[in-house]
Amino acid sequence: MSSLATFFASLYDRAHTLEQEGRFKGNEENKMWRQIGPKNKLSIQPCRRVYSSAGKLCDIALYCVHGKFYAIDARCPHLGGPLDVIVDLEELTEMPVPHAMCPWHLFAYNLTNGSSPQGLKVDTHPVKVQNGNVYVLHETELSLQAYETDI
């Protein structure tokens, strides 16, 4: 087995362990509004990674397009590419519905519902702005700083 295949197999095993421990997707009872930070600071950058306490597999990408915030999983469901990078700023801001694009194969995901023309879907997370702060409804603790984890 190649080192890359071994790496992805270990990520899959870790994700399965987190899911069994109730620290991964689908743990609805743990969903809470998680404060990310001040709106005025977060609205400056159109996209950023928000780190999950459960590890990289649960990180989200926070987008701010025309003053509206969107949150999706930070990895592409196709092959795990990063969705927290801007591939085409014009496409992000000028389309009627903003989209994130995976830089690996240029798959686009609707930021409002996670759908893609390829039939894949990325998880979306509700976002609210309250008292000048941005909050995301999520299963795990979230931070703008990376957590120290083994993933």
HELIX and SHEET records of a PDB file:
HELIX    1   1 SER A    3  GLN A   20  1                                  18    
HELIX    2   2 GLU A   28  ASN A   30  5                                   3    
HELIX    3   3 LYS A   39  LEU A   42  1                                   4    
HELIX    4   4 LYS A   56  CYS A   58  5                                   3    
HELIX    5   5 LEU A   89  GLU A   94  1                                   6    
SHEET    1   A 3 MET A  32  PRO A  38  0                                        
SHEET    2   A 3 ASN A 133  HIS A 138 -1                                        
SHEET    3   A 3 VAL A 127  GLN A 130 -1                                        
SHEET    1   B 5 THR A 124  HIS A 125  0                                        
SHEET    2   B 5 LYS A  68  ASP A  73 -1                                        
SHEET    3   B 5 ILE A  60  VAL A  65 -1                                        
SHEET    4   B 5 CYS A  47  SER A  52 -1                                        
SHEET    5   B 5 LEU A 142  SER A 143 -1                                        
SHEET    1   C 2 HIS A  99  MET A 101  0                                        
SHEET    2   C 2 ALA A 108  ASN A 110 -1                                        
END                                                                             
